[in-house]
Amino acid sequence: MNIIGTAVLLTIDDPASSARFFVSHLGYREVLAAEGTTLLSRDDAATDLVLRRHAGPGDRQPTSSGHAGVAISFAVTGIHAEYQRLRREGARITLPVHKKPWGEWALQLTDPNGLVIQLVEWVPPTGA
C-alpha cells in the first residue's frame, strides 16, 4: 500500500460555517462543495478536511457534543504570532497560548460547530 494523501471526515451540523472558519483563520481553501459536503485543502503538509452534514439522527456521534471527543491538532511554527493574529481576527480562542509541562506551546480554538482545533509548537529540550 502506498498512501498518497490523508483526509479527516467530520460529520457536523453546518459544514458551511466550519468551512468559513477554516478558510478565514487557518489558511484552508475550498476545493469542492456539493450536497452538504465540503472538501478543504492546503498546499502544505496539512491533512485535507471533509466536512459533511449530518444525514439524520442515526448519523450522529455517540456523545452529547456530537464530536466523540475529536480534536484536530496542527503542529505549527511561530505560535505566539499566530495567537496574536487569531485574536485580531476574532477567532474563538477557547484556551490561550500556554506552555505545557513537557515543553510544547499550545492554544485551542473552537469553530462554529464546536470542533476543537489545537495549534502546538514543539520546543526542543534545552541543549538539543
N, C-alpha and C positions, 0 to 999 in steps of 0.2 A: 504494500500500500504506500502511496506517495501522496500525502496531504499537501495541497497547494493553497489552502486558504481556510479561514475559520470564521464562523458567524455564530452569534448568540441570538436565539429566538426568544423574544419576550412577549408574552401574551398579556395585554393590558386593555383598559377601557377606552383610551383615547390616543391612538398611535400618532395622530397629527400633532397633538400638544407635546408629546415626548420628542417627536422629530424636530419640532421648532427649538426645543431646549437643547438637544444635542448639536444642532446646526448653529444656533446662536452662541452657545457658551463653550462647546467642546470641539469645534472645528470639523464636524462631520459634514458631508454633503449628501443630499438625497439622490439616490441612483434610480429608484423605482418607487412609484406609489400607485397602487391599484387595489380596489375592493377591500379596504380595511387592512392592508399590509403595506408597510414602508420599509425599503431597504436603504440603510445608511452605510457610508463607507468613508474612509480617509485614504490619503496617498502614502501614509507611513505604515508602520507595523501594527497599528491598532486593529483589533478584531472588528469585522463588519457586524452591524446590528440589524436584525429583522424585527420590526415592531408590528405585532399582529393584534387586531381587535379580538376580544373575547367572542367566541361564536355563540355562547349561551351558557346557562348555569352549569352544565356538565363540563365546561371547558375551563372553569375557574381553578386556581391553585388551592391547595388544601388549608391555607392559613387565612386568618381574618384580614390580613393586609392584601391578600391576593397575589403575593410575590414569593411565597415559600422561602423567605429569608434570603433571597438572592441580592447580592450587591455586585456591581461591576467595578472592578479596580483597574486603574490605569497607572503604570509607572511613568513618571514624568521627570523632567529636569526643570529647575527654576520654580519650585513650588511656591515660594514666597511671592514672586512676581505674578504667578497665576492666581494666587489668593487675592491679591490687590485688584487684578483685572476683573475677576469674577465679582468681587464686591462692587466695583464701579458699574458693572453691567446689571447689577440687581439680581444675580443668580441666587437661588435659595440655598444658602450655606447652612447646613444643619450641625456641623462641627467644625469650628475654625481650625486653621493650621496649627498643629501641635506636634511635639516630638514624643515618639513612643519610647518606652524604656529600652528597647533593643536597638534604638538608633535611627529609625526612619522618621521622616516628617510626613504627616498625613493631614488631609482635610476631607470633609464629606459634604456632598451636595445631595439634594433630593429633587427629582423632576416633578412636573405637574401630576403624574400618575402614581407618585410615591416610590419610584425606582431610586434606589440608593446608588450613588456614584462616589467612589473613593479615588482620590488622587494621592499617590505616595511617591516620595523621593527617597531612594535608598542612599544612606550615608555610609561610606566605607568606614570600618573601625579605624581609630587613630593609629597611625603607623603603617596602614595597609598600602 
